Amino acid sequence: MNITSNKQIDESIQGQALDVPVSLINKQNQGKKLYLESYGCAMNFADSEIVASILSETGYTTTTNYEESDAIFMNTCAVRDNAEQRVRNKLKQFNQLKKQRPELVIGILGCMAERLKSQLLEEEKLVDIVVGPDAYRDLPNLIQTVENGQKAVNVLLSREETYADINPVRLDSNGITSFVSIMRGCDNMCSFCVVPFTRGRERSRDAHSIIKEVTELVNLGYKEVTLLGQNVDSYKWTDANNLEIVNFSNLLEMVAKTSANLRVRFSTSHPKDMGDDVLHIIAKYENICNYIHLPVQSGSTGLLEKMNRGYTREWYLNRIESIRKIIPNCGISTDIITGFCSETQEQHEETLSLMNEVKYHFAYMYKYSERPKTLAQRQYKDDISEETKSARLTEIIALQQKHSLEKNKMEIGKTHKVLIEGISKKSDQHLYGRNTLNTTVVFPKENFNLGDYVDVTITDCTTATLMGHVVKQ
């Protein structure tokens, strides 16, 4: 579904392109600083790197200090209400700075843009620019519009835009791990989810542009990439002549072959689309990590149908069985929503029983948060009390912590290959990295460097972390 700008917004602020030469825009923006703040999923953080690249072409450099910036953009998430509230509070903080410096440009990008453009621009007057996920190329013109004294909006969604030709600016990069977007949008109309309305229809990026970006990262010394998509399993790219067809398992193999020293991860899989072909590719290549994030959302077939997830409890457990058979030592994580519309105690207990059957390594667990425009908001009542939602979530979290600890205890005494990513937050005498299962491993610093691969024997653990020491070669 294509979503266009709200007709109630005056056309004078629709972000119409100005006939300004790029060279003039470049000259005007030389020395200007851009501050970007991202919320939500990894896709948003990857999109911010695209924005930084587009604006760097017009003279902007990025800064981590918003007080010295000439333009502030917040890349927003609309999946849950609390994320939107955090964004509003931050915008109010930025507007205090704008009172001192009226020329400061403030804007929001991403998933909140289409939904809240009227409120943020006209009613609350918190922003100058609103830009949707498919309109980032228009940012130089939109900024020019604001500098000429108008507000600017472009939230048009596209059926073609993938930013395949944009070389992202790696923001806050450790120089070791990086995200690579392989597709945009989503065609799965899960009844609770706003993403299809904020990010548009699904489209896959040119496979060769993905390999080119991965190869460039390898040449720059990066040791790990995570391939991103709302539903990576439905990736499918066909060339203009329909001669070359690349599905996700093909792409995964192509990426793995770029360098044997490059670790490959991906997110997110969808249970209804994940085939055994992908699992066999993971098993075939040592540098593809043995880790799959497979959101279940609920253990109840009845609730899954109401969520419009496209699979049953039995189908989901079949996928888990295939993972365990084809990739015996595979880390599995999930998403769980508790308190969805009219969820019964029995359905909640079905989720608990599925958790006991699968025993995930870790999980992202949430209370249901009703989102405007979704099927659930239109057809179902958000009729589970906050008290019940919280009680059920507490029970789910406690069970998952138990399972996470059990899984980690099983690794004690084993040796894991770990890619060193940084210094431990709790001690500057320790380093951390992740193993193939995506579990964080902490160990003494000694003389190792970031980006090194080391073998770590596990001696202890918590629910979230493995601890150990490096085995000397």
Buried (B, 14 or more C-beta within 10 A) or exposed (E): EEBEBBEEBEEEBBBBEEEBEEEEBBEBBEEBBBBBBBBBBBBBBBBBBBBBBBBBEBBBBBBEEBEEBBBBBBBBBBBBEEBBEBBBEBBEEBBEBBEEEEEBBBBBBBBBBBBBBBBBBBEBEBBBBBBBBBBBBBBBBBBBBBBEEBBBBBBBBBEEBBBBEBBBBBBEBBEBBBBBBBBBBBEBBBBBBBBBBBBBBBBBBBBBBBBBBBBEBBEEEBBBBBBBBBBBBBBBBEEEEEEEEBBBBBBBBBBBEBBEEBBBBBBBBBBBBBEBBBBBBBBEBEBBBBBBBBBBBBBBBBBBBBBBBBBBBEBBBEBBEBBBEBBEEBBBBBBBBBBBBBBEEEBBBBBBEBBEEBBBBBBEBBBBBBBEBBBBBEEBEBEBEEEBBEBBBEBBBEBBBBBBBEBBBEBBEEBBBBBBBEBBEEEEEBBBBBBBBBBBBBBBBEEBEBBBEBEBBBEEBEBEBBBBEBEEE
